[in-house]
């Protein structure tokens, strides 16, 4: 199983949002991240990219 790590890149630097992510969904202007344990984090912002080789999700959160 491949689990991903999400970072906020909206401020110009990478800030950890969550790790062990199993699901990503887009809901309007929000990005919902669900972890292996079922914890959900909702970020207001835009999904920028997903690197499947490195299992990294980049999100530009609104400030």
N, C-alpha and C positions, 0 to 999 in steps of 0.2 A: 504494500500500500504506500502510495506517495502522498505525503503530507506537505503542505506549503506554509510559508511564512509571509505575512503581509506587512508592508512598510508604507508609511505616509511620506510621499516625496513632494508634497505641496509647498513646503517651506524652503525647498532647495537642498535639504539634507534628508537622509533616510532616518525615520523614527519608527521603531517597532510598534505595530498595532496589535498583532496576535500571531501565535504560531500553532502548529498542528491543525491547520485548516483543511477541512475535507470538502467544503461546499462554498461557492461564491454565487450570489444572485444580485441582480440589478433591479432596484425598485424605484423607478423614477429618478430622483437625484440622489438616491442613497445606494450604498453598497453594503449588503448583508453578508457577513462572514460567519460560518459555523465551524466550530472546532470538533475534534474527535470526541470530546466529552459532551458535545451538544450545546456548549456555551455559544451564544450568538452576540455578535458585535455589529452595530449598525453605524456606518460612517457616512456623513453627508459629504459628498464629493464625487469625483469621477475616477473610474477605473482607467489607468493609464496603460498598463501592460501586464502580461503574465509570462514569466520565463519558465517554461515547462522543463527545461534541462536542469535548472537550478532550484526549481520549486519555490519561486519567489513571485509575489503579487505586489504590484506597485499601484498605489492609490494616491491621487491628489485630493486631500481633504480640504474642504472649505474652511477658511480661517474666521 
